[in-house]
Amino acid sequence: MLYATIQRLDDGLALAERVFVIALTAALTGIMMTQVVMRYFFSAPIFWAEEISVQLLVFTTLFGLSLLVRSGHMVSIDFLPQALAARPRHLLQALLGLVLLALLAFVAWLGWSWIGRDDVRIELSATTQLPRWTSYAFLPAAMAAMAWHQFAAVLRHLRQAAAPGEEGA
């Protein structure tokens, strides 16, 4: 029951991330198209468009990476796991997944610690005058989402190692 709940939460997080990435991409496209029209047809560029567009691109990339972690499509060298039988393969993948989980959790913790510092919280953006920590917070949030996906993947591998006949479970 706990396993199923974790996997459903993982599916829900992935769906929310997918919608978020689509919305960010649409916003990025809309801002840049508007910027081109304003700059070249009306000689009145939007002064904040480049800064916001770069931020949206970074946010899209971070949460796109999280979706790649969820789907297991990150670049990897998998000749050893592929050479193993099902049970040892899933145990190895769970072990490697734990290492990645620890790394992602550590980077998320570092990010939250960094944006919590007073000197970072008072920093303002050059063009929009918005607090920069709001943009910086996307890095640890994406790392936390990746860590959650990795946690769910480790549980899947452990479950499949316990019952190697259920590859699709």
Buried (B, 14 or more C-beta within 10 A) or exposed (E): EEEEEBBEEBEEBBEEBBEBBEEBBEBBEEBBEEBEEBEEEEEEEBEBBBBBBEBBBBBBBBBBBBBBBBEEEEEEEEEEBEEEEBBBBBBBBBEBBBEBBEBBBEBBBEBBEBBEEEEBEEEEBEEBEBBBBEBBBBBBBBBBBBBBBBBBBBBBBBBBBEEBEEEEE
